[in-house]
Amino acid sequence: MNVQNVKGTQDYLPNAEVVRREITKILEPTFIQYGCKPLETPILNNQFKIKDMAFGKERFEKFMFKK
């Protein structure tokens, strides 16, 4: 079985994640101090919402499950 990340996502190894979190702890209060609001973007979207919004079932499956 070939396991891959979802396109557009990335895994961070523990050492890199520790550094990322430390940077976030430093930067986040600074941004808030200057009036910025928090923003979180979902990494993955619900495939059923995408299908219902823009595609018929056949077109959606062709789009989502390309080989």
Backbone atoms as SQL, in Angstrom:
CREATE TABLE atoms (id INTEGER PRIMARY KEY, chain TEXT, resi INTEGER, resn TEXT, atom TEXT, x REAL, y REAL, z REAL);
INSERT INTO atoms VALUES
  (1, 'A', 1, 'MET', 'N', 0.842, -1.164, 0.000),
  (2, 'A', 1, 'MET', 'CA', 0.000, 0.000, 0.000),
  (3, 'A', 1, 'MET', 'C', 0.898, 1.242, 0.000),
  (4, 'A', 2, 'ASN', 'N', 0.579, 2.166, -0.854),
  (5, 'A', 2, 'ASN', 'CA', 1.328, 3.410, -0.951),
  (6, 'A', 2, 'ASN', 'C', 0.574, 4.490, -0.168),
  (7, 'A', 3, 'VAL', 'N', 1.126, 4.932, 0.957),
  (8, 'A', 3, 'VAL', 'CA', 0.485, 5.935, 1.792),
  (9, 'A', 3, 'VAL', 'C', 1.141, 7.281, 1.522),
  (10, 'A', 4, 'GLN', 'N', 0.313, 8.282, 1.224),
  (11, 'A', 4, 'GLN', 'CA', 0.815, 9.625, 0.954),
  (12, 'A', 4, 'GLN', 'C', -0.028, 10.632, 1.713),
  (13, 'A', 5, 'ASN', 'N', 0.563, 11.790, 1.992),
  (14, 'A', 5, 'ASN', 'CA', -0.201, 12.887, 2.580),
  (15, 'A', 5, 'ASN', 'C', -1.221, 13.382, 1.567),
  (16, 'A', 6, 'VAL', 'N', -2.281, 13.961, 2.086),
  (17, 'A', 6, 'VAL', 'CA', -3.254, 14.622, 1.233),
  (18, 'A', 6, 'VAL', 'C', -2.555, 15.794, 0.566),
  (19, 'A', 7, 'LYS', 'N', -2.818, 16.015, -0.710),
  (20, 'A', 7, 'LYS', 'CA', -2.182, 17.108, -1.450),
  (21, 'A', 7, 'LYS', 'C', -2.388, 18.431, -0.706),
  (22, 'A', 8, 'GLY', 'N', -1.319, 19.158, -0.528),
  (23, 'A', 8, 'GLY', 'CA', -1.377, 20.447, 0.151),
  (24, 'A', 8, 'GLY', 'C', -1.150, 20.375, 1.653),
  (25, 'A', 9, 'THR', 'N', -0.896, 19.180, 2.191),
  (26, 'A', 9, 'THR', 'CA', -0.620, 19.040, 3.619),
  (27, 'A', 9, 'THR', 'C', 0.813, 18.585, 3.828),
  (28, 'A', 10, 'GLN', 'N', 1.275, 18.717, 5.047),
  (29, 'A', 10, 'GLN', 'CA', 2.651, 18.353, 5.356),
  (30, 'A', 10, 'GLN', 'C', 2.726, 17.851, 6.791),
  (31, 'A', 11, 'ASP', 'N', 3.528, 16.838, 7.019),
  (32, 'A', 11, 'ASP', 'CA', 3.798, 16.365, 8.371),
  (33, 'A', 11, 'ASP', 'C', 5.049, 17.068, 8.885),
  (34, 'A', 12, 'TYR', 'N', 5.064, 17.356, 10.180),
  (35, 'A', 12, 'TYR', 'CA', 6.239, 17.940, 10.817),
  (36, 'A', 12, 'TYR', 'C', 6.768, 16.950, 11.843),
  (37, 'A', 13, 'LEU', 'N', 8.026, 16.642, 11.760),
  (38, 'A', 13, 'LEU', 'CA', 8.656, 15.760, 12.741),
  (39, 'A', 13, 'LEU', 'C', 8.722, 16.484, 14.088),
  (40, 'A', 14, 'PRO', 'N', 8.861, 15.736, 15.183),
  (41, 'A', 14, 'PRO', 'CA', 8.781, 16.347, 16.520),
  (42, 'A', 14, 'PRO', 'C', 9.693, 17.560, 16.727),
  (43, 'A', 15, 'ASN', 'N', 10.940, 17.490, 16.326),
  (44, 'A', 15, 'ASN', 'CA', 11.852, 18.630, 16.548),
  (45, 'A', 15, 'ASN', 'C', 11.390, 19.865, 15.798),
  (46, 'A', 16, 'ALA', 'N', 10.936, 19.695, 14.570),
  (47, 'A', 16, 'ALA', 'CA', 10.455, 20.829, 13.782),
  (48, 'A', 16, 'ALA', 'C', 9.165, 21.390, 14.382),
  (49, 'A', 17, 'GLU', 'N', 8.303, 20.527, 14.883),
  (50, 'A', 17, 'GLU', 'CA', 7.044, 20.993, 15.479),
  (51, 'A', 17, 'GLU', 'C', 7.295, 21.771, 16.764),
  (52, 'A', 18, 'VAL', 'N', 8.280, 21.362, 17.544),
  (53, 'A', 18, 'VAL', 'CA', 8.626, 22.111, 18.759),
  (54, 'A', 18, 'VAL', 'C', 9.050, 23.529, 18.379),
  (55, 'A', 19, 'VAL', 'N', 9.871, 23.657, 17.364),
  (56, 'A', 19, 'VAL', 'CA', 10.317, 24.982, 16.910),
  (57, 'A', 19, 'VAL', 'C', 9.134, 25.803, 16.412),
  (58, 'A', 20, 'ARG', 'N', 8.252, 25.188, 15.625),
  (59, 'A', 20, 'ARG', 'CA', 7.067, 25.895, 15.105),
  (60, 'A', 20, 'ARG', 'C', 6.199, 26.425, 16.242),
  (61, 'A', 21, 'ARG', 'N', 5.993, 25.602, 17.260),
  (62, 'A', 21, 'ARG', 'CA', 5.144, 26.028, 18.382),
  (63, 'A', 21, 'ARG', 'C', 5.794, 27.142, 19.186),
  (64, 'A', 22, 'GLU', 'N', 7.103, 27.081, 19.361),
  (65, 'A', 22, 'GLU', 'CA', 7.811, 28.149, 20.079),
  (66, 'A', 22, 'GLU', 'C', 7.688, 29.476, 19.321),
  (67, 'A', 23, 'ILE', 'N', 7.845, 29.423, 18.015),
  (68, 'A', 23, 'ILE', 'CA', 7.711, 30.631, 17.193),
  (69, 'A', 23, 'ILE', 'C', 6.298, 31.183, 17.302),
  (70, 'A', 24, 'THR', 'N', 5.303, 30.296, 17.256),
  (71, 'A', 24, 'THR', 'CA', 3.910, 30.719, 17.370),
  (72, 'A', 24, 'THR', 'C', 3.655, 31.383, 18.721),
  (73, 'A', 25, 'LYS', 'N', 4.219, 30.815, 19.798),
  (74, 'A', 25, 'LYS', 'CA', 4.031, 31.393, 21.136),
  (75, 'A', 25, 'LYS', 'C', 4.606, 32.809, 21.222),
  (76, 'A', 26, 'ILE', 'N', 5.652, 33.066, 20.456),
  (77, 'A', 26, 'ILE', 'CA', 6.262, 34.401, 20.454),
  (78, 'A', 26, 'ILE', 'C', 5.464, 35.358, 19.570),
  (79, 'A', 27, 'LEU', 'N', 5.096, 34.910, 18.382),
  (80, 'A', 27, 'LEU', 'CA', 4.459, 35.808, 17.420),
  (81, 'A', 27, 'LEU', 'C', 2.989, 36.108, 17.719),
  (82, 'A', 28, 'GLU', 'N', 2.247, 35.112, 18.187),
  (83, 'A', 28, 'GLU', 'CA', 0.805, 35.304, 18.367),
  (84, 'A', 28, 'GLU', 'C', 0.453, 36.475, 19.285),
  (85, 'A', 29, 'PRO', 'N', 1.059, 36.597, 20.473),
  (86, 'A', 29, 'PRO', 'CA', 0.730, 37.753, 21.328),
  (87, 'A', 29, 'PRO', 'C', 1.091, 39.096, 20.679),
  (88, 'A', 30, 'THR', 'N', 2.149, 39.106, 19.898),
  (89, 'A', 30, 'THR', 'CA', 2.554, 40.336, 19.218),
  (90, 'A', 30, 'THR', 'C', 1.503, 40.757, 18.198),
  (91, 'A', 31, 'PHE', 'N', 1.014, 39.805, 17.408),
  (92, 'A', 31, 'PHE', 'CA', -0.030, 40.121, 16.430),
  (93, 'A', 31, 'PHE', 'C', -1.301, 40.600, 17.127),
  (94, 'A', 32, 'ILE', 'N', -1.677, 39.937, 18.213),
  (95, 'A', 32, 'ILE', 'CA', -2.875, 40.335, 18.957),
  (96, 'A', 32, 'ILE', 'C', -2.705, 41.732, 19.535),
  (97, 'A', 33, 'GLN', 'N', -1.512, 42.045, 20.026),
  (98, 'A', 33, 'GLN', 'CA', -1.221, 43.372, 20.584),
  (99, 'A', 33, 'GLN', 'C', -1.474, 44.474, 19.558),
  (100, 'A', 34, 'TYR', 'N', -1.224, 44.191, 18.296),
  (101, 'A', 34, 'TYR', 'CA', -1.411, 45.187, 17.242),
  (102, 'A', 34, 'TYR', 'C', -2.766, 45.069, 16.547),
  (103, 'A', 35, 'GLY', 'N', -3.694, 44.331, 17.182),
  (104, 'A', 35, 'GLY', 'CA', -5.071, 44.330, 16.696),
  (105, 'A', 35, 'GLY', 'C', -5.438, 43.234, 15.715),
  (106, 'A', 36, 'CYS', 'N', -4.534, 42.336, 15.427),
  (107, 'A', 36, 'CYS', 'CA', -4.869, 41.237, 14.512),
  (108, 'A', 36, 'CYS', 'C', -5.762, 40.231, 15.226),
  (109, 'A', 37, 'LYS', 'N', -6.682, 39.664, 14.493),
  (110, 'A', 37, 'LYS', 'CA', -7.588, 38.648, 15.027),
  (111, 'A', 37, 'LYS', 'C', -7.101, 37.268, 14.616),
  (112, 'A', 38, 'PRO', 'N', -7.327, 36.267, 15.466),
  (113, 'A', 38, 'PRO', 'CA', -6.904, 34.900, 15.114),
  (114, 'A', 38, 'PRO', 'C', -7.666, 34.377, 13.889),
  (115, 'A', 39, 'LEU', 'N', -7.010, 33.532, 13.139),
  (116, 'A', 39, 'LEU', 'CA', -7.611, 32.918, 11.958),
  (117, 'A', 39, 'LEU', 'C', -7.112, 31.489, 11.860),
  (118, 'A', 40, 'GLU', 'N', -8.011, 30.570, 11.648),
  (119, 'A', 40, 'GLU', 'CA', -7.647, 29.171, 11.483),
  (120, 'A', 40, 'GLU', 'C', -8.308, 28.679, 10.199),
  (121, 'A', 41, 'THR', 'N', -7.528, 28.056, 9.348),
  (122, 'A', 41, 'THR', 'CA', -8.032, 27.544, 8.087),
  (123, 'A', 41, 'THR', 'C', -8.052, 26.024, 8.139),
  (124, 'A', 42, 'PRO', 'N', -9.183, 25.405, 7.788),
  (125, 'A', 42, 'PRO', 'CA', -9.207, 23.943, 7.812),
  (126, 'A', 42, 'PRO', 'C', -8.257, 23.364, 6.775),
  (127, 'A', 43, 'ILE', 'N', -7.595, 22.289, 7.160),
  (128, 'A', 43, 'ILE', 'CA', -6.667, 21.643, 6.246),
  (129, 'A', 43, 'ILE', 'C', -7.424, 20.794, 5.227),
  (130, 'A', 44, 'LEU', 'N', -8.445, 20.115, 5.707),
  (131, 'A', 44, 'LEU', 'CA', -9.218, 19.226, 4.855),
  (132, 'A', 44, 'LEU', 'C', -10.667, 19.680, 4.823),
  (133, 'A', 45, 'ASN', 'N', -11.293, 19.560, 3.684),
  (134, 'A', 45, 'ASN', 'CA', -12.699, 19.898, 3.550),
  (135, 'A', 45, 'ASN', 'C', -13.526, 18.637, 3.442),
  (136, 'A', 46, 'ASN', 'N', -14.748, 18.708, 3.898),
  (137, 'A', 46, 'ASN', 'CA', -15.662, 17.590, 3.812),
  (138, 'A', 46, 'ASN', 'C', -16.014, 17.338, 2.350),
  (139, 'A', 47, 'GLN', 'N', -15.700, 16.145, 1.855),
  (140, 'A', 47, 'GLN', 'CA', -15.932, 15.840, 0.447),
  (141, 'A', 47, 'GLN', 'C', -17.405, 15.920, 0.076),
  (142, 'A', 48, 'PHE', 'N', -18.298, 15.651, 1.004),
  (143, 'A', 48, 'PHE', 'CA', -19.718, 15.690, 0.690),
  (144, 'A', 48, 'PHE', 'C', -20.194, 17.117, 0.467),
  (145, 'A', 49, 'LYS', 'N', -19.640, 18.057, 1.212),
  (146, 'A', 49, 'LYS', 'CA', -19.990, 19.458, 0.987),
  (147, 'A', 49, 'LYS', 'C', -19.518, 19.909, -0.388),
  (148, 'A', 50, 'ILE', 'N', -18.310, 19.515, -0.753),
  (149, 'A', 50, 'ILE', 'CA', -17.781, 19.879, -2.071),
  (150, 'A', 50, 'ILE', 'C', -18.664, 19.282, -3.166),
  (151, 'A', 51, 'LYS', 'N', -18.990, 18.017, -3.008),
  (152, 'A', 51, 'LYS', 'CA', -19.807, 17.333, -4.018),
  (153, 'A', 51, 'LYS', 'C', -21.150, 18.024, -4.171),
  (154, 'A', 52, 'ASP', 'N', -21.801, 18.330, -3.073),
  (155, 'A', 52, 'ASP', 'CA', -23.128, 18.939, -3.114),
  (156, 'A', 52, 'ASP', 'C', -23.089, 20.346, -3.681),
  (157, 'A', 53, 'MET', 'N', -21.989, 21.052, -3.489),
  (158, 'A', 53, 'MET', 'CA', -21.909, 22.433, -3.933),
  (159, 'A', 53, 'MET', 'C', -21.721, 22.560, -5.439),
  (160, 'A', 54, 'ALA', 'N', -20.866, 21.749, -6.027),
  (161, 'A', 54, 'ALA', 'CA', -20.448, 22.067, -7.384),
  (162, 'A', 54, 'ALA', 'C', -20.505, 20.941, -8.391),
  (163, 'A', 55, 'PHE', 'N', -20.665, 19.707, -7.966),
  (164, 'A', 55, 'PHE', 'CA', -20.498, 18.607, -8.893),
  (165, 'A', 55, 'PHE', 'C', -21.675, 17.647, -8.854),
  (166, 'A', 56, 'GLY', 'N', -21.884, 16.966, -9.975),
  (167, 'A', 56, 'GLY', 'CA', -22.717, 15.784, -9.957),
  (168, 'A', 56, 'GLY', 'C', -21.871, 14.640, -9.431),
  (169, 'A', 57, 'LYS', 'N', -22.491, 13.546, -9.039),
  (170, 'A', 57, 'LYS', 'CA', -21.760, 12.451, -8.410),
  (171, 'A', 57, 'LYS', 'C', -20.637, 11.923, -9.300),
  (172, 'A', 58, 'GLU', 'N', -20.908, 11.675, -10.580),
  (173, 'A', 58, 'GLU', 'CA', -19.889, 11.098, -11.464),
  (174, 'A', 58, 'GLU', 'C', -18.718, 12.053, -11.648),
  (175, 'A', 59, 'ARG', 'N', -19.017, 13.311, -11.855),
  (176, 'A', 59, 'ARG', 'CA', -17.952, 14.302, -12.052),
  (177, 'A', 59, 'ARG', 'C', -17.129, 14.451, -10.771),
  (178, 'A', 60, 'PHE', 'N', -17.791, 14.452, -9.634),
  (179, 'A', 60, 'PHE', 'CA', -17.098, 14.564, -8.350),
  (180, 'A', 60, 'PHE', 'C', -16.142, 13.390, -8.151),
  (181, 'A', 61, 'GLU', 'N', -16.627, 12.174, -8.393),
  (182, 'A', 61, 'GLU', 'CA', -15.784, 11.002, -8.184),
  (183, 'A', 61, 'GLU', 'C', -14.592, 11.003, -9.147),
  (184, 'A', 62, 'LYS', 'N', -14.818, 11.431, -10.368),
  (185, 'A', 62, 'LYS', 'CA', -13.709, 11.529, -11.317),
  (186, 'A', 62, 'LYS', 'C', -12.680, 12.556, -10.836),
  (187, 'A', 63, 'PHE', 'N', -13.158, 13.688, -10.330),
  (188, 'A', 63, 'PHE', 'CA', -12.296, 14.752, -9.843),
  (189, 'A', 63, 'PHE', 'C', -11.522, 14.326, -8.594),
  (190, 'A', 64, 'MET', 'N', -12.192, 13.673, -7.641),
  (191, 'A', 64, 'MET', 'CA', -11.596, 13.341, -6.355),
  (192, 'A', 64, 'MET', 'C', -10.694, 12.101, -6.406),
  (193, 'A', 65, 'PHE', 'N', -10.996, 11.180, -7.274),
  (194, 'A', 65, 'PHE', 'CA', -10.301, 9.898, -7.236),
  (195, 'A', 65, 'PHE', 'C', -9.492, 9.639, -8.496),
  (196, 'A', 66, 'LYS', 'N', -8.863, 10.696, -9.020),
  (197, 'A', 66, 'LYS', 'CA', -8.010, 10.525, -10.197),
  (198, 'A', 66, 'LYS', 'C', -6.851, 9.614, -9.870),
  (199, 'A', 67, 'LYS', 'N', -6.460, 8.842, -10.836),
  (200, 'A', 67, 'LYS', 'CA', -5.277, 7.986, -10.653),
  (201, 'A', 67, 'LYS', 'C', -4.178, 8.434, -11.565);
